[in-house]
Amino acid sequence: MADRQEWSDEDIKRRRRRSIAIALILVGMVVLFYVITLVRLGGNVADRVI
């Protein structure tokens, strides 16, 4: 049976910073894709007949 590794405070802080960085990158990508989509669709979206 393997011994469990105890996490030091520094390991926990490093892991939390990395998780926050990944979350910010993902949010940034979502915003970027949203903006690109709006730019590509242009102003014609509001003018279309429903």
N, C-alpha and C positions, 0 to 999 in steps of 0.2 A: 504494500500500500504506500503510495507516494505521500511525502510530507507536504502539507499545505504551506505555501509561501505567504508570509505576512507582508503586507504593503507598508512601506514607510510613508511618513507624511509627505516627503518630497515626491515619491512615486504617485501618490494620490493627486497632488497639486499638478504634476506634469500631465497626468492622464486627463484631468479636468480641463486644463488649458488646451490640450490637443482636441478634446471633444468640442469645446467652444469654438475653436478655429475651424473645425470641420463643419459645424453647424452654420457658422457665418459664411463659409464658402458656398455651402448649399443654398442658403437664402440669397446670396449674391447671384448665383447662377439662375435661380428662379426669377428674380427681378430682371436680370439681363434677358432671359428668354421672353419674358412678358413684354419688355420694352421693344425688343426686336420684332416680336409679333405685331405690336401696335404700329410700328414704323412701316413694316412690310404691307400691312393691310391699308395703311394710309387713312385719309379722311373719308374715303368712299364708304366706310362702314356705316356712318351716320346717314348717308344719303340714299341708302338702298330702300327699295319698296318692300314692305312686309306683307 
